[in-house]
Amino acid sequence: MGFDVLHVEAGYPIEQFLLSGRNYVGNSALGRECHKERKTFESHLLMHDKQTAKVLYRAWAEAGIGREFVVLARSP
């Protein structure tokens, strides 16, 4: 679209639970458990090593994986 991309990061790839055999689809109890694990992982990482979290979010985006992507761009 002609924008200059300044920064890209991706959120936690919750689908990793599916790939590891924990199918939360249609199983709300397991879905809540997986979501809680994701929140715990991210909150501890951000609390103890914010720099590593930033690197990880950028690496997920670069690999094209993650639940959502955040793109900071500007018009040239």
Protein Blocks (a to p, Z undefined) as FASTA:
>chain_A
ZZacfbdcddddfklmmmnopafghpaklmmmmmmmmmmmmmmmmmmommlmmmmmmmmm
mnopajbdcdddddZZ
